[in-house]
Amino acid sequence: MRRHSKKKNVLLAVLLAAGGFYFISHLDFLISGPTKSQEVTPNELSWEAERLVSKESWVEQGDYLPLNVSYLVLAGALSTQQRYLSVGISSVKREKGSYLIPTLQSLFSQSSPEECSSMVVVVLLADFDVSWRVTTVRDIKAAFTSELEQGHLVILHVPEEFYPPLTGLKRNYNDAPERVSFRSKQNLDYAFLVHYSSALGRYYLQLEDDVSSAKNFLTTIKRRVEEQEARKTTWAMLEFSSLGFIGKLYKSAHLPQLVRFLFLFYQEMPCDWLMSHFRELLTQRKPILLKPSLFQHMGTFSSFQGTYNKLKDKDFEEGLYSNPPAEVYSDMSTYQKHFPKLAWDAGEGFFWGRSPERGNYLTVVFTEPTVVTEIFVESGSGGKDLLESASVEIGHNVVTTEKEENSCKEFQSVGTIENGRFKMQEIDKKYSSESSCLRILVTAGQKDWVIIRKIRITTKTSTRPPHQAQV
């Protein structure tokens, strides 16, 4: 492996002494074919492509010393129009299968045409195995022809010669040398990936190559960003998953610093640790983890030596549920501000009630009658505050009760909660008529308090006008 020359080491030492986070050479933005020093294997799939970054970009106008790297564009072409979101994925060869194609399928299938037009997915094939890259590109071209042609997907590679040393590195945490080399290269992969993506969108989302996405994740990200702006929150990184380097959102204005930070400290620690330090340096002291999570880790075997990996994000919601507008009532005593409606609304909130008694209820009254096709109820937190005994019911004919609440005149049970959870699909095959209410009815009292975290349903669109409550 090639190492830096003495001259570059001296320059780096001077830059470190001056406190600057800078790279030490030159960035080739224009990819006009390989030079003699970077000849491409004949089987490599590549062609001439321009790196579309304006002359007024941060690279030309800042005091940065740019990064010496040339990108091979293996598939796809970029639009000159900046998108709302650039999505970065780095992928390497795995010993046991690949999750890259399913990951891309999830990203695009869970996005509307409008959302796809507002984002570009950049995939860095970061493995030095040429045959693997060729096969992977061919598979991607076969599966995502329209996305490549429309500029929604770009596939890249950075030749090995542009990487700094990957062996003989520091073992700060007494990790095995192979582990240190793997995680250090991963940091460099991310640095190159972020660098290329920096001018492509207003925001940058980092994913891994083995995730599934929630439906309409881009729209949710937009809404969450707007919420932070409305609160005038100072943020450097929003987290849409609690796992690893998955679902981390950055402002593109911060990416140049992030690139240099990852590159400069690539051998010091894993990337998820580095990003926490970077966040704090940009004065965001605490993580901002937004729930429900929008991305779920689906890989079973790690990209590092094929080791088994069963990590899952417990707060992930695939987004197939579409709760309609509704009012929510309960006669259970509410603790503080954990109101019943919070179990119905998407987000971090939940209903928290004191010890329920037999006959207590939580009733959801739909704004419009609807055919319910699926119901999911989840209670408890960390194995505590589970709802132990309750039936799940759908109701008809809205009435106003003596408590001046809306409810339904008649209910029919569709099942019972077991181990604090309830899930039932294809409800419409047995109960095909439109419903106006959903009720959770406590069938036995309990001493423990109860948390109802989620009530989620899917529906068929109703053609009837909104209901009028009967007195």
Secondary structure, DSSP 8 states (H G I E B T S, - for coil): -----HHHHHHHHHHHHTT-----S----EE-S--GGG---TT-----EE----TTSHHHHSS--------EEEE----SS-EEEEEEEEE---SS---HHHHHHHHHHTS-HHHHHTEEEEEEE----HHHHHHHHHHHHHH-HHHHHTTSEEEEE--GGGS---SS---TT---HHHHHHHHHHHHHHHHHHHHHTTTEEEEEEE-SSEEE-TTHHHHHHHHHHHHHHTT---S-EES-SSTTSSEEEEGGGHHHHHHHHHHTTTTS-HHHHHHHHHHHTT--S-EE-SSBSEEE--SB-TTTT-B-----TTB--S-----SEEEEE-S-B-TT--THHHHSSSS--EEESS--TT-EEEEEEEEEEEEEEEEEEE-BTTBS---SEEEEEEEEEEE-TTS-EEEEEEEEEEE-BTTEEEE--GGGT--S-EEEEEEEE-S--SS-EEEEEEEEEEE---S-----B-
